[in-house]
Amino acid sequence: MRIRPTLSWTPTGELAPGTTDLGPVTEALSGGGVLVLSGAGISTESGIPDYRGEGGSLSRHTPMTYQDFTSGARARRRYWARSHLGWRTFGRARPNIGHRAVAAFARHGLLSGVITQNVDGLHQAAGSEDVVELHGSLDRVVCLSCGAFSPRRELAGRLEEANAGFAPVAAAINPDGDADLTDEQVKDFRVVPCALCGGILKPDVVFFGESVPPQRVEHCRALVREASSLLVLGSSLTVMSGLRFVRQAAEAGQPVLIINRDPTRGDRHAAARIALPLGAALTTVAEELGVTIRD
């Protein structure tokens, strides 16, 4: 059976309303040992849209699934044409104040780790180290035949050579780096194979309908076990890949704090959801803690 993306989540029962009180976040960070779990919402201030917030990409765009990608050459041509164009914009995105605040908290020894559901590499670009990329990263490519990894910039160069003059205008760029293009705009795009074995190339990201590698999940579970609390930043927690860690922390009695303007699937497990913009919220917390956020 083909697995389709989880496009939405509808709250059931009564959820506590969001608050604007950042006190619990400041208190948790002041004690150290906080594990951060970030989602697409932390990158919106860098110009990368989220999936499910106001104006989110899922209102107009269905992400490629693993089943679609492996179904045939036509689907892969569509994906790589859109992704190649999106990469030009996506690759120019820069960390925002939220990413830099997380890096600052880590430098001051307040965090036990960072898990991100994002594939944009902006936490690392902001200076965070040892980030667990739950869903992989767009800056790497893997061959489905021989398993070889290669840099995305190398593939981008090969695609440029194979598609000279390819410069359609996209309607929008999505959180997965995919540009909105029509079938007509992508029909002549040429996909290149693995340079080593001629196999099918795929970005090193977990597509919808694909599972997060078990060893990566277990590593994240270990991080949750070792943390004093879990701080969720900009995630609706709609998909189980992130929600499982919220449930794990809550079941172990570790405080779960969420900063997200909209309700999330994890709210019922959280001590508080702070309904504020991430950049402003984390700046305020940093000021309260005397933590300097670097430009």
N, C-alpha and C positions, 0 to 999 in steps of 0.2 A: 504494500500500500504506500502510495506517495505521501510524504509528510509535507504539510503546508506550513508557512510561517505563522507564528502567533502574532496576529495583527493588532489585537486590541484586548483590553481587559476591562470588565465591568464590575465595579464593586458590588458585593453582596453583603447585606446587613449594614449596621451602623459603624462608621469609622470615626475616630476622634478627629476633630478639625485640625488643620495645620496651625502652628503657632509662629510668632515672630521672635520668640525668646531664644536667644542664642546661648543663654547661660549653661544649659546642659552640655553643649558642644565645647564651650570654653573650659568647663570643669573637667570633662573627659580628657581633653588634650593636655591640660595642665598636669594630669597624673601620668601621662605617657602611655606607651603600649597600645596606641590606637591603630587599628587596621582600617585603611581606606578602601572602599569599593566604589569605583567611579563608573558612570555611564555617559551616554551621548550628551546629556545636558551640560556637562562640564566643558564641552568643546563648542557650544553654540556661540559663545562670545569670541571665538576664533573664526567665526564665519562658516562653521560646519553645522548644518541643521541637525536636529535630533529626529528620532523616528515618530514619537507619539505626542509630543507637546503641541502647543498651539502652532499651527502651520507646519507640523511635522511631516516628514516625507511620505509616511505611510498613507496619508490622505490622497496621494496621487501616484504612488510608486510602490510596486510589489518587488521586494528584493529577489535576486536570483537565488534559487535553491540548489543544493548539491545535486539533486536528482535532475533538475533542468540542465545544469552545467554539463553533466556527464551523458545527457541523452543524445547529443549529436552535434555536429560541426556548426549547424546554424545557430544553435543557442550559444555556443562558445564565441562565434563571431559577434553576435549581438553583445555578449558580455564584455569582450575585450575591446570592442570599439568604444563602448560607453565608458568603460573603466580607464582606457588609455586617455581619453579626453578629460575625464574627471581627475585623473592623476596630475595633470598639469596645474589644476587649481588646488587640489587637495594637498599636493606636495609643497605649495607655497604658504600653507596655513602656519601660523605661529602661535606659541603658547600664550594664553591669556592670564589674567590675574589669578584665576582659580587654580590653574596648573602651577603657577609660580608660588602660590600660597602653600599648596601641598608639598612642594619641594622645600620650602622654607621650614615647614613644620618638621619634615624629615631631618633637615640639617640641624635643627635644635633638639633632636633626639626624642621627639614627641610621638613618632609613629613606629609601629612594629613592621609595617609593610604597606604596599600599595598593590591592589588588584584592579585592573581596568578591563571593562567590557569593550573599550574602544580599540580601533585598529589604526589610529592616526599617529601614534608615536609622540604625542605632544607632552605627555608627562615626562618622558625621557629628555625631550628637547628643552624642557623647563629646568632640568637638573635632577629629577628624581632618579634614583638608582634601584636596581633589582626589582623593577616593576614586573609583575606577572601579567602578561597579555593573555587574558582568558580566551579571547577569540582570535588570537594571532595578530599579524601585522601586515599592512598593505605594502610595506617596503621590502618584503621578501616574496619570492616565487618558488614553488615546488613542482617538480615533475611527477605526475601521477604514475608514470611507468618505472623510472629508475630511482625516484626518491631524491634526486639531487636538488639542492637549494641554490638559488642565485639571487643577486640583488635586483630589486625592481628597476633601478635606474638602467641596468644593463638591458633588460627586456624593453624598457621604454625606447632606448636607442635603436634596437632592432626593429621595433614596430614603426618608429619614425622612418627608417629606411625603406621598409616594406610598404608604407602608406604615405608617400610624399604628397604634400598638399592637403592632407586630411585635416580640416579645420572647421567642422560644422559648428553652428551656434547651438548650445545646449539650453534647454528650458530651465534647468536647475541642476545642482550638484547634491548628492545624497550622502548620508552618514557613512555608507560603505564605499565612498569614492566613486560611485556610479553616476554618470551624467545622464540626464533625460534626453534621449534622442529617438527619432522615429525610425521605423524599419527602412524607409527610403534612405535615410542618412547613413545607415550602417551597411547597406547591401553589398558594397564593393570593398569593404574593409578586409584586409588580409591578415590572418592570424599566423604567427610563427611558432614552430615546434621547439621542443627542448633541443638545445645546441649539442647535447651529448648523445642522446639516443633517438631523437625525433619523436618523443612522446608528447603527451598533452600537458601543457603548463597551466597551473592554477595559482592564484595568489595564496600565500600561506595564511589564510584566514578560515575560520569556521563558518561555513555558509549556513543559512537556515536549512533545516532538515539534516544537518550533519552534527555529530556528537563532538563535544570537547574531549580531547585526549584524556583517558582515565588518570594518567600520571599527573597531568596538570590539575585536574580536579582534586586529587588527593593532596597535592602540594598546597592548594588553596585551603583545603579543609584543615591541614596542619597549621597554617597561618592563623586561621580562625581560632583554633584551639589554644594557641599561644597568646592571643590578643587579650587586652583588658576590656576592649569594647570595639564595636564595629560602626564606622561612620560611612554612610552611603551618600554619595555626591552625584546628583543629577541622573538618577536612574529610576525608571518607572517600575523596575523589577518585574516586568511582564513575563519575561522568559525565565525558565527554571534555572538556567545556567548561573544567574546571579542570585535569584531568590533562595536557592538551596543554602547559601551561606548565611543569609539573614535568618532563616529558620534554624540553622545549626547553632548560631550564636544565641538566639532567643531561648532555645531549648536548654542550653548550657547555663542560662542565667546571666549571660554577658549583655550589657546594655547595647541596644541598637538605636542609633540616631540617624535620621534621614534629613538631608537638606534637598528639597525638591518642591517646586512651586505647586505641582499638581499632586493629587492623591496617588499612592503607589500600591502595588500588590503586596508590599511588605509592611504597610502601615499598622496592621493589627499585631505585628510582632515587635513594633518599635516603641521605645519609651517616649519618643517625640518625633514629629515630622515638622521641620521648620520650613515654612512656605515663603522663602525669600530668594531673590536672584543669587546665584552662587558666588559670583565675583564680589559683590557687595558684602555678602554674609561672611565669607572667609577673610576679607579685608578687615572687617570689624573684629572678628575673633583674633586675628593676628595682632591687631592693635591692643586688645585687651591683655594678650599674653606677652606683649613687648617683643614680638617676633618681627624682624625686618624682612619684607618681601623684596627680593631683588628684581630689577628691571631686566 
